[in-house]
């Protein structure tokens, strides 16, 4: 059991380390997303620099990177502590990918995916918060920050045994958003407008 858990945790990290943003941008534009736009290998930057279709694929893949290993652990009957470590491992893989010189994205979609299998209501609240803030403000980072701040509250309400793990995960991802938060405070963060993204 212990050996399989270790393999599962390592596998979650390796899966998280696969950057769909980098790979798809290479396919669509023969360029490096890390040298385009904001330089962040995530769905938002792909939307701005490549287009909607590529951004949707990146977002779905990044969510699955978190959801698949956690849900697999849930099916295998792992305890909350182990599931928490698996979720954290997948997100760390996305943020610090071994396949891409440890330079990855900010982990929002992967963290969302990792938390979704824990509880249906938790998943709905996370998705609802992100969508509501984004639709109103049209700022991806603001939607992410709002969702990350509320995620531990949702966890406490629906799955209290995961509250600490969710709080730690959210804190790590908020640290990756330091520059975004500074721009938000200065009202310098860019909005995403329907006409701003490439149509591909």
URCORRA-V48004 format. One record per helix or strand of 3 or more residues. SS is the DSSP state (~ for helix, > for strand). FROM is the first residue (numbers start at 0). LEN is the number of residues. Records with the same first field share a line. If there is no record, write none. Layout:
# URCORRA-V48004
SS=FROM-LEN  FROM-LEN
This chain:
# URCORRA-V48004
~=1-15  19-10  32-3  42-7  51-24  79-16  97-3  107-9  119-18  139-19  159-17  177-8
